[in-house]
Amino acid sequence: MVYNVMKTPTSFKGKSFHTINDAGRVSIPSKFRDVLKTKYGDESLILITLGSHIAAFPIYEWQKLEKMWEENPPRDTQGKKFLRYLYSTAEDCSIDRQGRVLIPNMLREKTGLNSECVIVGHMNKIEIWPKSKWELEFEDIDVENLFDSISEEFPELNL
């Protein structure tokens, strides 16, 4: 059987190391910009902070989340606080002609982003991590144990 390798990127995957300039701009990897253009037809993003990092959602993916929240609004206090927090940190951003996005100062301060960062593809979103927090997150990960637990939970993955 011959497999056809897709030429059109379908999701964000991979990681790369970048530097944020003094104005707060960082280059978005070209392969991520390709996904934005080919899959979403737009290079606009919604940036939110998730504590340790920034999540950058294509507008379409953000609108899907908003529709879900509108149809199933949180009923408990924690859920309402969570949405209030997300919306209070959300910022509309576009990628400029040089392939960069301006990360607002408030988001940089909340996450501790200063100069070195890691830009990570995560299915339908892009994550921007301070390099030190990314390294800390994965410094003592036991990959073999992680694969074993995922294999038990999802045997169809055949890992």
Backbone hydrogen bonds, N-H to C=O, Kabsch-Sander energy under -0.5 kcal/mol:
donor,donor_aa,acceptor,acceptor_aa,energy
5,V,3,Y,-0.7
12,F,123,M,-3.0
13,K,11,S,-0.5
16,S,119,I,-1.8
18,H,117,C,-2.7
20,I,115,S,-3.4
21,N,25,R,-2.7
24,G,21,N,-2.0
26,V,101,V,-2.0
28,I,99,G,-3.2
32,F,29,P,-0.9
33,R,29,P,-2.0
34,D,30,S,-2.5
35,V,31,K,-1.4
36,L,32,F,-2.2
37,K,33,R,-2.4
38,T,34,D,-3.1
39,K,35,V,-2.4
40,Y,35,V,-1.0
40,Y,36,L,-0.7
41,G,36,L,-0.6
41,G,37,K,-0.7
42,D,36,L,-1.7
45,L,93,C,-3.4
46,I,57,F,-2.6
47,L,45,L,-0.5
47,L,91,E,-2.9
48,I,55,A,-2.4
50,L,53,H,-3.2
52,S,50,L,-1.6
54,I,128,I,-2.5
55,A,48,I,-2.6
56,A,126,I,-3.5
57,F,46,I,-2.8
57,F,55,A,-0.6
59,I,44,S,-1.0
62,W,58,P,-2.3
63,Q,59,I,-2.7
64,K,60,Y,-1.7
65,L,61,E,-1.8
66,E,62,W,-2.6
67,K,63,Q,-2.4
68,M,64,K,-2.1
69,W,65,L,-2.5
70,E,66,E,-2.5
71,E,67,K,-2.5
72,N,68,M,-2.3
80,K,76,D,-2.0
81,K,77,T,-2.5
82,F,78,Q,-2.5
83,L,79,G,-2.2
84,R,80,K,-2.4
85,Y,81,K,-2.7
86,L,82,F,-2.7
87,Y,83,L,-2.7
88,S,84,R,-1.9
89,T,85,Y,-1.2
89,T,86,L,-0.7
90,A,86,L,-1.0
91,E,47,L,-2.0
93,C,45,L,-2.9
95,I,43,E,-1.0
96,D,100,R,-3.0
99,G,96,D,-2.1
101,V,26,V,-2.4
103,I,24,G,-2.9
103,I,101,V,-0.7
107,L,104,P,-0.6
108,R,104,P,-2.0
109,E,105,N,-2.9
110,K,106,M,-2.3
111,T,107,L,-1.7
112,G,108,R,-1.5
113,L,108,R,-1.5
117,C,18,H,-2.7
118,V,129,W,-2.5
119,I,16,S,-3.0
120,V,118,V,-0.6
120,V,127,E,-2.9
121,G,14,G,-3.3
122,H,125,K,-2.7
123,M,12,F,-1.4
124,N,122,H,-0.8
125,K,122,H,-1.3
126,I,56,A,-2.4
127,E,120,V,-3.2
128,I,54,I,-2.7
129,W,118,V,-2.8
129,W,127,E,-0.5
131,K,116,E,-1.8
134,W,130,P,-2.3
135,E,131,K,-2.4
136,L,132,S,-1.9
137,E,133,K,-2.4
138,F,134,W,-1.2
139,E,135,E,-0.8
139,E,136,L,-0.6
141,I,138,F,-1.1
143,V,141,I,-1.0
146,L,142,D,-2.5
147,F,143,V,-2.9
148,D,144,E,-2.2
149,S,145,N,-2.3
150,I,146,L,-2.3
151,S,147,F,-2.7
152,E,148,D,-1.8
153,E,149,S,-1.8
154,F,150,I,-2.9
157,L,154,F,-2.0
158,N,155,P,-1.5
